[in-house]
Amino acid sequence: MTQPVVAEGLLAWTPSGGLAPAGEAGGRLLVADSWLVRDGRVRGFARHRERFLRSCGEVGGPPLRRLLEFWRDMTEALPRTGEWFPRVELAADSQELRLLLRHAPPLGSEIRVWCAGQSDPRTLPRRKGPDLETLARVRRRASGEGAEEAVLVAPSGVVLEAATASVLWWEDDTLCLPPPLLPVLPGVTVALIQDRARRTGVRVAHRERTIAELDGREVWLVNALHGIRPVTEWTGGELRAAPAVRAPEWRKWLDESMEALPDK
């Protein structure tokens, strides 16, 4: 059976009416989560669910029963054809649960990054949602420097993550990432990569590094939309981007790890 055409837009959820078209979204987000849907397949869908439910619980959101009902209705509403980048939201003012349906932007396989470390401007770095607008401004500044992303750093200069992605890098045969005690978002895609590394015997280490200490290394920016994007250029400085030797094989594995959404 041919699936009906799905339109982009914001859908608000109520227990009695399910999801219905909503007007313009306003106000701050308490919680948000998003992921790539490609022809009805998603990476780490259960992990996104767990993170969203946990974050809603941390801010005193709707009861778990309501959250589970919303997630069920949201899952049924996701398109099973095409490439999409939906976002689930918990609004700050009304505690309204929403689904923002949007087509996925063009996906990238590599990325240019501004080498000037940006002081972390986030108010709640471990929760996705409240700081999305702030991070969008950071990316706009990076765009003015000929880059697509910027790296956030702690007051000490230690790398935390990028505006919309986690940062991983290789030191010899060791896959490295910032220590979890630092203020970083618990990334779903990073967790999938770490699991695969451990299964295949690749050493994983948490290390504190400045941006300058990433010079000449294979560095990846990782998120749920683009997957793994190796840094192919550092703009605005003299940092060298190492050839992306390992990225192609890991990108192939990550693309193949997408799983079908539950049947409607």
C-alpha positions in Angstrom: 0.0 0.0 0.0 1.3 3.4 -0.9 2.0 5.6 2.1 0.1 9.0 2.1 2.2 12.1 1.4 3.6 13.5 4.7 3.9 17.2 5.0 6.6 19.0 7.0 5.4 20.9 10.0 4.8 21.0 13.8 2.4 18.6 15.4 1.2 19.0 19.0 0.2 16.0 21.1 -2.7 15.6 23.5 -3.7 12.3 25.3 -7.2 12.5 23.8 -6.5 13.7 20.3 -3.0 12.3 19.6 -0.9 14.4 17.2 -2.5 17.3 15.3 -1.1 20.2 13.3 0.0 23.1 15.5 0.7 26.8 14.9 4.0 28.5 15.3 6.1 27.1 18.1 7.1 29.6 20.7 9.1 29.8 23.9 12.1 27.9 25.1 12.5 24.1 24.8 13.0 22.1 28.0 14.0 19.0 26.1 14.5 18.0 22.5 15.9 15.0 20.6 16.3 14.3 16.9 17.6 11.7 14.5 17.8 10.7 10.8 15.0 8.6 9.3 16.0 7.0 6.0 13.2 5.0 4.3 11.8 4.1 7.7 15.1 3.1 9.2 16.9 4.8 12.2 20.1 4.3 14.1 19.8 3.8 17.9 16.1 4.6 18.0 15.7 3.0 21.5 18.6 5.0 22.8 17.0 8.3 21.6 13.8 7.2 23.4 15.7 6.5 26.6 17.5 9.8 26.5 14.3 11.8 25.8 12.3 10.0 28.5 15.2 10.5 31.0 15.6 14.2 30.2 11.8 14.8 30.5 11.9 13.0 33.9 14.8 15.2 35.1 12.8 18.4 34.4 9.6 17.2 36.0 7.9 16.6 32.7 4.6 14.7 32.1 4.2 11.3 33.8 6.0 8.4 32.2 2.7 6.9 31.0 1.9 10.0 29.0 5.4 10.1 27.6 5.2 6.5 26.5 1.8 7.3 24.8 3.3 10.3 23.0 6.3 8.2 21.9 4.0 5.5 20.5 1.9 8.0 18.5 5.1 9.9 17.4 6.6 6.7 16.1 3.5 5.8 14.1 3.6 9.3 12.5 7.1 9.1 11.3 7.4 8.7 7.5 8.5 5.3 6.1 9.8 6.7 2.8 12.4 9.5 2.1 15.0 11.1 4.3 13.7 13.0 7.3 15.1 14.7 10.4 12.3 14.8 13.0 12.6 16.4 16.3 10.6 15.6 19.5 10.1 18.5 21.9 8.9 19.3 25.4 8.0 23.0 25.6 9.0 25.0 28.7 5.9 27.1 29.2 3.1 24.6 28.7 5.0 21.3 29.0 3.4 20.5 25.6 4.8 17.5 23.8 5.4 18.1 20.1 6.8 16.5 17.0 8.5 18.7 14.4 8.5 16.9 11.0 11.1 18.2 8.6 13.0 16.8 5.6 16.6 16.0 6.2 19.1 18.6 4.9 21.8 17.4 2.5 24.0 14.9 4.3 27.7 15.5 4.5 30.6 13.0 4.5 33.3 15.4 5.6 33.5 18.8 7.4 35.4 22.0 7.7 35.9 23.2 11.3 36.9 26.6 12.7 40.1 26.0 14.7 39.5 28.8 17.2 38.0 27.2 20.3 34.7 28.8 21.4 34.0 29.2 25.1 31.1 27.0 26.0 28.0 29.2 26.1 25.5 26.6 27.1 23.5 26.8 30.3 22.6 23.1 30.4 25.2 21.2 28.3 24.0 17.7 29.4 20.5 18.2 28.1 19.5 18.8 24.5 17.0 21.5 23.9 17.4 24.6 26.0 20.6 25.8 24.2 19.7 25.0 20.6 19.4 28.7 19.6 22.7 29.6 21.4 24.5 26.8 19.5 23.0 28.0 16.2 24.6 31.4 16.8 28.0 29.7 17.3 27.6 27.9 14.0 26.7 31.1 12.3 30.0 32.6 13.6 31.9 29.6 12.3 30.2 30.1 8.9 31.7 33.6 8.8 35.1 32.0 9.1 34.6 29.6 6.2 33.7 26.7 8.4 30.6 24.5 9.0 31.2 23.9 12.7 33.0 25.2 15.7 34.5 23.4 18.7 33.4 24.3 22.2 36.1 24.3 24.9 36.2 24.4 28.7 37.8 27.4 30.5 41.0 25.3 30.6 41.0 25.1 26.8 40.1 21.4 26.8 37.9 20.2 23.9 34.3 19.4 24.9 32.3 18.9 21.7 31.2 20.8 18.6 28.1 23.0 18.4 26.0 20.1 17.0 28.2 17.1 17.2 30.5 15.1 19.5 34.2 15.2 18.8 36.3 12.0 18.5 39.9 11.6 17.4 42.5 8.9 16.9 45.9 8.7 18.7 47.7 5.8 17.0 45.3 2.9 17.2 43.3 4.4 20.1 39.9 6.0 19.6 39.7 9.0 21.9 37.0 11.2 23.3 36.6 13.8 26.1 36.1 12.4 29.6 32.4 12.0 30.6 32.9 14.1 33.7 33.3 17.1 31.5 30.1 19.0 30.5 29.2 17.1 27.3 26.0 15.8 25.9 25.6 12.0 26.1 25.6 11.4 22.4 23.7 8.4 21.0 25.9 8.0 18.0 29.0 8.2 20.1 27.6 5.4 22.3 27.0 3.2 19.2 30.6 3.8 18.0 32.0 3.0 21.4 30.1 -0.2 21.6 31.4 -1.3 18.2 34.9 -0.4 19.1 34.8 -2.6 22.2 33.2 -5.4 20.3 36.0 -5.3 17.7 38.9 -4.9 20.1 39.6 -1.2 19.4 40.9 0.6 22.4 38.8 3.5 23.6 40.3 6.2 25.9 38.9 9.4 27.5 41.6 12.1 27.2 41.7 15.8 27.8 43.1 17.6 24.8 43.2 21.2 23.5 42.4 21.9 19.9 46.1 22.5 19.2 46.8 19.0 20.4 44.5 17.6 17.6 46.9 18.9 15.0 47.7 16.3 12.5 45.3 13.7 13.9 42.3 12.1 12.3 39.3 13.9 13.9 35.7 13.0 13.6 32.6 15.1 14.2 29.7 12.7 15.0 26.0 13.2 15.3 22.6 11.5 14.6 22.0 13.3 11.4 25.3 13.0 9.5 26.8 10.1 11.3 30.6 10.3 11.1 32.2 13.3 9.4 36.0 13.4 9.4 37.5 16.9 9.6 39.2 17.6 6.3 40.1 21.2 7.0 40.7 23.5 10.0 39.9 27.1 9.0 41.4 30.2 10.5 44.7 28.8 11.7 47.5 26.5 10.9 46.1 23.2 12.2 46.5 20.3 9.8 43.8 17.7 9.2 45.1 14.2 8.9 43.9 12.0 6.0 40.6 10.2 7.0 42.1 6.7 6.9 39.6 5.0 9.2 36.5 7.0 8.6 35.2 5.3 5.4 35.0 1.8 7.0 33.3 3.1 10.1 30.9 5.2 8.1 29.9 2.2 6.1 29.3 0.2 9.2 27.2 3.0 10.8 25.1 3.4 7.6 24.4 -0.4 7.7 23.5 -0.3 11.4 20.2 1.5 10.7 17.1 -0.6 11.9 13.5 -0.5 10.7 11.0 1.4 12.7 8.2 -0.7 14.3 5.4 -1.5 11.9 2.4 0.9 12.1 
